[in-house]
Amino acid sequence: NQTTINVLGPEATVSSSSVDYGAIANGSTALASVTIRNDGTAPLDLTGASLSGTDASAFTLPGATARRLPVIQPGETVTVSVAFEPTSTGSKTATLTLSTNDTDSSTVGVSLSGDSKTSSLAANTSLTYGDVSVDASQTETVRIDNTGGTAVTITSSSISGDTAGEYRIVSDVGSG
C-alpha cells in the first residue's frame, strides 16, 4: 500500500535563474524583469529582495520593487524589475535574492550580468576647401566613426563659429 501525502503551502518559481543585460553604454540604464510564480497551494509572501556580490552597486531595484513586495496567491505571478546602471566600464555580476515563506526553499537566487562599454566617436575635425569663388560652392564630407563598444545615436548636427553663416549642412545626420 502506498500513501501519497500532498504538502500544502506556497511554492516559489522564478521565470529564469539568470538575466544577461548584454552590453550597454557606461552611465546608461537597462531594465529587465524577473517573474515569480506561486505554484503552491497557499499565499506566497515575498518578504525581501536584495542585491549582493562584487558588482551589486551596478544593479538596483527601482520604484515599488524596492519599497513594497506583494503576496502572491496560488497560481498567480508578480514581476520584479531590476535595473542595470553601471558607473564604470567592464563586466558586472551580482545576485538578486528573493526571500519568501516557501517552506522548502525560503530564498530564490537569480544571477545578474551585464557589460558596460564606453561610447566614443571620432571625426575628421578639419575640412580644407581651398580657393572657392564668390557665389560658388564646394562640398566636403565629415566622416564620423563609432570607435566605442556600444551603439551611438546622433540626433542633430550644427555649424558654429565666427563664419558659420558662410557654411551649410547639405545632408543632415544619417547613415550611409
Secondary structure, DSSP 8 states (H G I E B T S, - for coil): --------S--EEES-SEEEEEEEETT--EEEEEEEEE-SSS-EEEEEEEEESTTGGGEE--THHHH---EE-TT-EEEEEEEE--SSSEEEEEEEEEEE--SS-SEEEEEEEEEEE---EEE----------TT--------EEE-SSS----------STTGGG---SS-S---
